Amino acid sequence: MKHAEARPHDDPEAAARKLLELAANVPAVQDGRIYIERINAPFLFTLKAKGSEFRAGLRYAIERGWLELHESGTYVRLLTPGKELLT
């Protein structure tokens, strides 16, 4: 019987913290906006995470007040509690 390997971003908190790290390394545009694809692409393609892990991490970060997602879904803002986690 084969057992599936544990994925590093399977835990929503771990995924959320990685998203914060990625967001902090992206230069924000107007008014602190970080386009969602600037964190989505590295998370999915460089880190080889799944879309479900991205959604769970994003939801976790929003619920904790670390990130703010615009209603259009096109950008996020890194909020003060999220910035404090990175220091």
N, C-alpha and C positions, 0 to 999 in steps of 0.2 A: 504494500500500500504506500503510495506517495503522499507526502504531506506538503502542502503549499508553504513556500517560504514566507516569512513575515515581511511585509512591505514597510519601508521606513515612513511612509506618509499615510499609513492605514489609520492611525490615530488622528482624529480631527484636530486635537491641540497641536500635535507635531506638524501637521500640514499648515495650520494657521500661523504658527511661529515661522515656518519656512516662507510663507507668503509675506509676512511682515518683513523678513530679511530681504526678500526680493524687492518689495516695494520701497524699502529704505535705500536700496542701491540704484533706483531708477530716478533720473532727474524729473522732478515734477514740473508740469507746465503751468499755465495760468491758474492762480488761486489754489495751488497745492494739488492739482489733479494729476492722477497717475492713470494713464489709459490701461484698461483691464488687460489688453493683449500684451502689454509690457511685462506683466507678471504671469499671465496665463501661458504664454509660449515657453518661457524657460522652465516653468513648473511641469508642463506636460511633456515637452520634447527633450530638454536637457536632463531633467531629473527622472524622466520616464515614469511620471505619476499618471494616475487615471483621472478622467473627468469627474468621477464621483468623489475622489479624494480632494480635488480642487474645490468642488461645490461644498463639501463638508467642512473643509478648512476655512473657506470664505465665510460660510454661515457662522462658524464658531467665532471667527475674528469679529464679525459684525455684532453678534450677540454679546461679546465681552467688551464692546466699545473700542476695539483696537483699530478697526477700519470702518469707513463709511462708504457705502455703495450708493451711487447716484441712482435715482429711480429709472433712468434709461438703461442702466447696466453697462454703460460705456466707460466709466471711470470710477476709481476709488480715491479716498483721501486717507492718509495715515493720521490717525488721531493721537492726542497727547498720551493716553494710556498705552497705546501701541509703541510710541516712540520711547517711552520710559522702559519698556521691556527690553529694548535693544541696547540700552546703555549699561 
